[in-house]
Amino acid sequence: MSDGDGLDYASSGVDIDLEAASVASLIGALSKSVRKSGTPGAPVDLPGGFGGLVEFGDNLLALATDGVGSKLQIANELGQLAGV
């Protein structure tokens, strides 16, 4: 969003600092319960920070947090804003 149209994340109710603090808190809480590799719920070490994987039996479960910007852009381009 640009400043020229009078819209920004903060005025729409998005608190980026609170989101960052919440993610940090979640990571801290989860790191206290780290499980050994080979057990359900064990984290899989990946670079980045946009998502994570945990062992789930013979499979991996993907976990992620994300904003709404890209979803709004796609919905707008498709003309499908009713469900957003």
Phi, psi and omega in degrees: 000146180255157178291338183295334181265003176079008180247140173208171182301314184299316182288343177269000177100006179269124179251096184297322179294319178295321178298315180297318179294322179294316178296317178298320178295318178297315179298318178297317180293318181291326182292338178285343182243034181299134180254158180288144177305140181097357177245147179304134180094356179289133180288149175254124184289120179227147174286163177104215182179009183265351180192176178207163178236142172234148178291139182219076187069231178276001183245174174242142177251126180270135177236138181206154169240148184204155175276186183256355187305309182293325179293320178294321179297314180295315179300319179296316180295329179272353182068029183240069184268351186298325183267004184270000000 
